Amino acid sequence: MTDASPMLSRDEAMLARLAELDLAAAEKAHAKLMAAEEAAEIAELGRTYQRMSRSLRQTLALKAKLAREWADEEVRAKLIARRDAVIRENAMERRVTDLQDAVARIAAADNPELPSRKLCEDLFDFELDDWYDEPDFLVGDLDAQVLRACRVLHLPEELAATWRKLPRPPPLPDGVEFPTFDELNADADDDDASPPVIHRDTG
């Protein structure tokens, strides 16, 4: 086990050393037993050898038990870590979904025209790429994040406080091509108007 703790490694080393000593004692007792001639001596050495053998078996069993318990602990730790990762990932996805829902409602309430709403949603998805990596993204206050989104997207900030009461807009139609942000800016430049630049949030 390459990632065993120092304490476990020391315990394993001591048990391994003890097993070697038990084996040496058992071998010595066995050698004397085999050389004995007197019945009383044979009986005494036989009992000694049995005790040494039993001690060796117990040491080996304890060593194997320690290895099994550590392996089980490793498995449990990996399962817990995997479970926690899945729980966090699901929570992150729920937070993203909630924010996207809030932005869609506010964008639709501010301007019901589909191109404007689609542009807001696309820009916010782009913004979320940075938010997702922020360490406090998941634990941050949802309403504060909605307000932050309104500021980034230049949506009415007063709608951030009531976004849950706003109607959920219908899904954007499939197969309909909306103008991109760059195309809208290009059209605005052609008309000599100020482009609807939306600045990225820097936190």
Secondary structure as GFF3:
##gff-version 3
##sequence-region A 1 203
A	DSSP	alpha_helix	6	35	.	.	.	ID=ss1
A	DSSP	alpha_helix	39	110	.	.	.	ID=ss2
A	DSSP	alpha_helix	114	131	.	.	.	ID=ss3
A	DSSP	alpha_helix	142	153	.	.	.	ID=ss4
A	DSSP	three_ten_helix	157	165	.	.	.	ID=ss5
A	DSSP	alpha_helix	181	190	.	.	.	ID=ss6
###
